[in-house]
Amino acid sequence: MSKKVIIIGGGIIGLCSAYYLQKEGHQVTIIDKSDFTSGASYVNAGFITPSHFIPLASPGMITKGIKWMFNSASPFYVKPRLDIDFIKWTWAFKKSSTVAKVEKAIPIIKDINLYSRDLYEDIKTSNDFNFHYERKGLLMCYKSDKVGEEEWKIGKQGIKEGLGVKNLTKKEVDKLEPNANLNIKGAVYFDSDAHMTPTDFMP
């Protein structure tokens, strides 16, 4: 039976939800406070990243989160305010940022990300609408040995989870991307990742 559905929020999640609901025969209306031409999805939605399997609530994220909170287009925007609910939420987030909980969440997030990539590919092959989609993997470049060690630690976790990951020297990166002229020491390459152009996909 066809239903009338209202979706609040016209980011990538809202639009994809509307797409699949319409395919099921439902009447969908999307409500958004913007004109659908800005926001985090117009940057982040372009990256389909099974490589990003570390949960947001992880050790060290509170410090980064404080900076992100003051940028409404960031991947982690929460309007800062002095009220009890916000303080409770912040404390709960901090309690969730443990090594044990991160390890438990990693395989779940990875599977969701792989499924999301498969859905993008299904939409692309359906020819319901045209948008740029390309799977060339992702380079996590680094300029210092310390950062390189941190990136490779994630890379080894990705290998453990069944992803294709390589630790590349600068020479290997230059061969892979000869026109980039990158000032780096090396990069960790994830072959699982893809990208598309949000402005083609979302209007």
Summary of the structure (lengths in Angstrom):
residues: 203
radius of gyration: 19.2
end to end distance: 28.0
largest distance: 58.6
contacts: 520
relative contact order: 0.15
helix: 45%
strand: 16%
